[in-house]
Amino acid sequence: LLLQVPELEKATVRIKHPERVMGIIQSIKQQGMNKLQVISDFDMTLSRFGCNGRRCPTSHNILDNSRVVSEDGKKELKDLLHYYYPIEIDPERTLEEKCPLMVEWWSRAHDLLSQQKILKGDIAQIVRESDVMLRDGFNELFDQLHKYSVPLFIFSAGVGDILEEIIRQANVFHPNVNVVSNYMDFDDNGVLKCFKGPLIHTYNKNHTVLQGTEYFQQLSTRTSIILLGDSMGDLTMADGVPSVENILKIGFLNDKVEERRGKYLDAYDIVLESDETLDVVNGILRYILTE
């Protein structure tokens, strides 16, 4: 199979159980493209983690660091980050402990943003002025999935309006792309008044926030899944899918590679270490989708 997916030979690739992974890929190919869906995180998964040694922004960062947020607002958002981020990544704390604190963080950040009189009409420009970049190979990924009518479900704890605009500006917002994220609610004058619910944070990316969305019900025949993520919270993104037959979990390990490697290798089928491209994902899809 390595001959058929040469990208798996890349130096950035780590796989704990190669035979098992090859088996899943074979099985997805046998089931065919009509059975396939791709479920992906957005920030630092479809978008780049860094470029030339500089960090790239997440959809929240793009907003937080833009000209539409006051200096005071920026400072308060930074204070929240310094308080809550260590909690988010603390290996000693349980999910039960973290979840209410994440809700608190996102809610406070969203409330702060909602006080900034952000205009809907400014979103496109904010994105244009930011340093955001999609990963190398994004064109092939989006275009391949579109060409073969494979649904791409983007499940993000970021800001939906921002990430949709990023995809739109990249000219890859095809009709097969569906996004579930935190969306802004604008008043009749196009001024941000609040965020719509339900709130999605790092650790509730599962069926609990998809209640009432018919997305997965519509796709009940799509029983082969390729899941793309960059954090432990992304592993539950396919939980809402009714009857999964094959699932291939691909994890981008962007940061603290040595420290987190073991954990990622246990959780994800394929781990991509400090890889800013979608080469491996595209190689696997190319193999699955071509006769």
C-alpha positions as CSV (number, residue, x, y, z in Angstrom):
1,L,0.0,0.0,0.0
2,L,2.9,2.3,0.6
3,L,3.5,2.2,-3.1
4,Q,0.0,3.4,-3.7
5,V,0.2,6.2,-1.0
6,P,3.8,7.3,-1.2
7,E,3.0,10.3,1.0
8,L,3.0,8.0,4.0
9,E,6.8,7.7,3.6
10,K,7.2,11.4,4.5
11,A,9.5,12.0,7.4
12,T,6.7,13.9,9.3
13,V,4.5,10.7,9.4
14,R,4.2,8.5,12.5
15,I,2.0,5.5,12.8
16,K,1.7,3.3,15.8
17,H,-0.1,0.4,14.1
18,P,0.7,0.4,10.4
19,E,-1.1,-2.8,9.4
20,R,-4.3,-1.6,11.1
21,V,-4.1,1.8,9.3
22,M,-3.5,0.1,5.9
23,G,-6.5,-2.1,6.6
24,I,-8.7,0.9,7.3
25,I,-7.6,2.7,4.2
26,Q,-8.2,-0.4,2.1
27,S,-11.6,-0.8,3.6
28,I,-12.6,2.8,2.9
29,K,-11.5,2.4,-0.7
30,Q,-13.5,-0.8,-1.1
31,Q,-16.6,0.8,0.4
32,G,-16.3,3.6,-2.2
33,M,-16.6,7.3,-2.4
34,N,-20.4,7.3,-1.9
35,K,-19.9,6.0,1.6
36,L,-17.2,8.6,2.5
37,Q,-17.4,11.8,4.5
38,V,-14.6,14.0,5.9
39,I,-15.0,15.6,9.3
40,S,-12.4,18.2,10.1
41,D,-11.4,20.8,12.7
42,F,-10.5,24.2,11.2
43,D,-8.0,26.2,13.2
44,M,-4.4,24.7,13.0
45,T,-5.8,21.7,11.1
46,L,-7.0,23.1,7.8
47,S,-5.3,26.4,8.6
48,R,-1.5,26.6,9.1
49,F,0.1,26.6,12.6
50,G,3.0,28.6,11.5
51,C,4.9,30.1,8.6
52,N,8.7,31.0,8.5
53,G,8.9,30.6,12.3
54,R,5.9,32.8,13.0
55,R,2.7,31.6,14.4
56,C,-0.4,31.9,12.2
57,P,-3.6,33.1,13.7
58,T,-6.7,31.1,14.6
59,S,-10.1,32.5,13.7
60,H,-10.5,34.0,17.2
61,N,-7.0,35.5,17.0
62,I,-7.9,37.2,13.7
63,L,-10.7,39.0,15.4
64,D,-8.9,39.6,18.7
65,N,-5.9,41.2,17.0
66,S,-7.8,43.2,14.5
67,R,-8.4,47.0,14.4
68,V,-12.1,46.5,15.3
69,V,-11.1,45.6,18.9
70,S,-10.1,48.4,21.2
71,E,-6.8,48.4,23.1
72,D,-8.7,47.7,26.3
73,G,-10.6,44.9,24.7
74,K,-7.3,43.4,23.5
75,K,-5.8,43.5,27.0
76,E,-8.9,41.9,28.6
77,L,-8.9,39.1,26.0
78,K,-5.2,38.5,26.6
79,D,-5.9,38.3,30.4
80,L,-8.5,35.7,29.7
81,L,-6.1,33.7,27.6
82,H,-3.4,33.8,30.3
83,Y,-5.9,32.6,32.9
84,Y,-7.8,29.9,31.0
85,Y,-5.3,28.5,28.4
86,P,-3.2,26.8,31.1
87,I,-6.4,25.1,32.3
88,E,-7.3,24.0,28.8
89,I,-4.0,22.2,28.4
90,D,-3.4,21.0,32.0
91,P,-2.9,17.2,31.8
92,E,-3.7,16.9,35.5
93,R,-7.3,18.2,35.2
94,T,-10.2,16.0,34.1
95,L,-12.7,17.0,31.3
96,E,-15.4,17.4,34.0
97,E,-13.2,20.1,35.6
98,K,-12.3,21.7,32.3
99,C,-15.6,21.9,30.6
100,P,-17.4,24.5,32.8
101,L,-14.2,26.6,32.8
102,M,-14.0,26.5,29.0
103,V,-17.6,27.6,28.7
104,E,-16.8,30.4,31.1
105,W,-13.8,31.4,28.9
106,W,-15.6,31.4,25.6
107,S,-18.6,33.1,27.0
108,R,-16.5,35.9,28.6
109,A,-14.5,36.3,25.3
110,H,-17.7,36.4,23.3
111,D,-19.3,39.0,25.6
112,L,-16.2,41.2,25.3
113,L,-16.3,41.0,21.6
114,S,-20.0,41.8,21.6
115,Q,-19.2,45.1,23.3
116,Q,-16.9,46.2,20.5
117,K,-19.6,47.3,18.0
118,I,-18.0,45.0,15.3
119,L,-19.6,45.4,11.9
120,K,-20.6,42.5,9.7
121,G,-19.3,44.6,6.7
122,D,-15.8,44.6,8.2
123,I,-15.3,40.8,8.4
124,A,-14.0,40.4,4.9
125,Q,-11.4,43.2,5.3
126,I,-10.3,41.8,8.8
127,V,-9.6,38.4,7.2
128,R,-7.8,40.0,4.2
129,E,-5.5,42.0,6.5
130,S,-4.7,39.0,8.7
131,D,-1.8,36.5,8.4
132,V,-4.0,33.5,8.2
133,M,-3.0,30.8,5.7
134,L,-4.6,27.5,4.8
135,R,-2.2,24.5,4.7
136,D,-0.4,23.8,1.5
137,G,-2.5,21.5,-0.6
138,F,-5.8,23.0,0.5
139,N,-6.9,23.5,-3.1
140,E,-6.5,19.8,-3.9
141,L,-8.3,18.8,-0.8
142,F,-11.3,20.9,-1.3
143,D,-11.5,20.4,-5.0
144,Q,-11.1,16.6,-4.8
145,L,-13.9,16.3,-2.3
146,H,-16.1,18.6,-4.3
147,K,-15.4,16.8,-7.5
148,Y,-16.4,13.4,-6.0
149,S,-19.3,14.9,-4.0
150,V,-17.8,13.8,-0.7
151,P,-19.2,15.9,2.1
152,L,-16.7,18.0,4.1
153,F,-18.0,18.8,7.6
154,I,-16.0,21.5,9.4
155,F,-16.6,21.4,13.2
156,S,-14.9,24.4,14.9
157,A,-14.7,26.0,18.3
158,G,-13.6,29.1,16.4
159,V,-15.7,31.9,14.9
160,G,-17.8,30.7,12.0
161,D,-18.2,34.0,10.2
162,I,-14.4,34.4,10.1
163,L,-13.5,30.9,9.0
164,E,-16.2,30.9,6.3
165,E,-14.7,34.1,5.0
166,I,-11.3,32.5,4.9
167,I,-12.6,29.6,2.9
168,R,-14.5,32.0,0.6
169,Q,-11.5,34.2,0.0
170,A,-9.5,31.0,-0.9
171,N,-12.2,30.2,-3.5
172,V,-12.9,26.8,-2.1
173,F,-16.3,27.2,-0.4
174,H,-18.0,24.5,-2.5
175,P,-21.5,23.3,-1.9
176,N,-20.3,20.1,-0.3
177,V,-18.8,22.1,2.6
178,N,-20.8,22.4,5.9
179,V,-19.7,24.3,8.9
180,V,-20.8,24.1,12.5
181,S,-19.1,26.7,14.7
182,N,-19.7,29.8,16.9
183,Y,-21.6,32.3,14.7
184,M,-22.1,36.0,15.3
185,D,-25.5,37.5,15.6
186,F,-25.8,40.9,14.1
187,D,-28.6,43.4,14.6
188,D,-30.5,45.1,11.7
189,N,-27.7,47.6,11.3
190,G,-25.1,44.9,10.9
191,V,-23.6,45.5,14.4
192,L,-22.5,42.4,16.4
193,K,-24.9,42.1,19.4
194,C,-24.0,38.6,20.6
195,F,-23.0,35.1,19.5
196,K,-25.6,32.4,18.6
197,G,-25.8,29.2,20.6
198,P,-25.0,26.5,21.3
199,L,-21.5,27.5,22.4
200,I,-18.7,25.2,21.0
201,H,-15.4,25.0,22.8
202,T,-12.4,22.7,22.7
203,Y,-14.0,19.9,24.7
204,N,-17.6,19.6,23.6
205,K,-17.0,19.0,19.9
206,N,-19.4,16.0,19.9
207,H,-23.1,15.2,19.4
208,T,-24.1,17.3,22.4
209,V,-23.8,20.5,20.4
210,L,-25.2,18.9,17.2
211,Q,-28.6,18.2,18.7
212,G,-31.2,19.5,16.3
213,T,-28.8,19.7,13.4
214,E,-29.9,17.2,10.8
215,Y,-26.5,17.1,9.3
216,F,-25.5,13.6,10.3
217,Q,-28.9,12.1,9.9
218,Q,-28.9,13.2,6.2
219,L,-25.6,11.4,5.9
220,S,-26.4,8.2,7.6
221,T,-25.3,6.2,4.6
222,R,-21.8,7.9,4.8
223,T,-20.3,5.2,7.1
224,S,-16.6,5.7,6.2
225,I,-15.0,8.7,7.9
226,I,-11.7,10.5,7.6
227,L,-11.3,12.7,10.7
228,L,-8.8,15.5,10.8
229,G,-7.8,17.3,14.0
230,D,-5.0,18.8,16.0
231,S,-6.1,18.3,19.6
232,M,-7.5,15.7,21.9
233,G,-10.8,17.5,21.8
234,D,-11.2,16.8,18.1
235,L,-11.3,13.0,18.6
236,T,-15.0,13.1,19.5
237,M,-16.1,15.0,16.3
238,A,-17.6,11.9,14.7
239,D,-19.6,10.9,17.8
240,G,-22.8,12.1,16.2
241,V,-22.5,9.8,13.2
242,P,-25.1,7.0,13.4
243,S,-23.3,3.9,12.2
244,V,-19.6,4.3,11.6
245,E,-18.0,1.3,9.7
246,N,-14.5,2.7,9.1
247,I,-12.9,5.7,10.7
248,L,-9.4,7.0,10.0
249,K,-8.2,9.6,12.5
250,I,-5.4,11.9,11.3
251,G,-3.8,14.2,13.8
252,F,-1.6,17.2,13.3
253,L,0.9,17.5,16.1
254,N,1.9,21.1,15.7
255,D,3.5,22.0,19.0
256,K,5.4,20.4,22.0
257,V,6.0,17.5,19.7
258,E,8.3,15.4,21.9
259,E,6.1,15.9,25.0
260,R,2.8,15.0,23.3
261,R,3.9,12.4,20.8
262,G,3.0,9.4,22.9
263,K,-0.5,10.7,23.7
264,Y,-1.2,11.5,20.0
265,L,0.1,8.2,18.7
266,D,-2.3,6.4,21.1
267,A,-5.2,8.5,20.0
268,Y,-4.8,9.1,16.3
269,D,-4.2,6.5,13.6
270,I,-1.8,8.7,11.8
271,V,0.2,11.6,13.4
272,L,1.7,14.3,11.3
273,E,4.5,16.1,13.2
274,S,5.2,19.7,12.4
275,D,3.8,19.2,8.9
276,E,2.3,22.4,7.5
277,T,0.8,20.6,4.4
278,L,-2.2,18.4,3.6
279,D,0.1,16.1,1.5
280,V,-0.7,13.0,3.4
281,V,-4.5,13.6,3.5
282,N,-4.4,14.3,-0.2
283,G,-2.4,11.2,-1.0
284,I,-4.8,9.0,1.0
285,L,-7.8,10.6,-0.7
286,R,-6.2,10.3,-4.1
287,Y,-5.8,6.6,-3.5
288,I,-9.3,6.1,-2.2
289,L,-11.1,8.2,-4.8
290,T,-9.4,7.1,-8.0
291,E,-10.4,3.9,-9.6
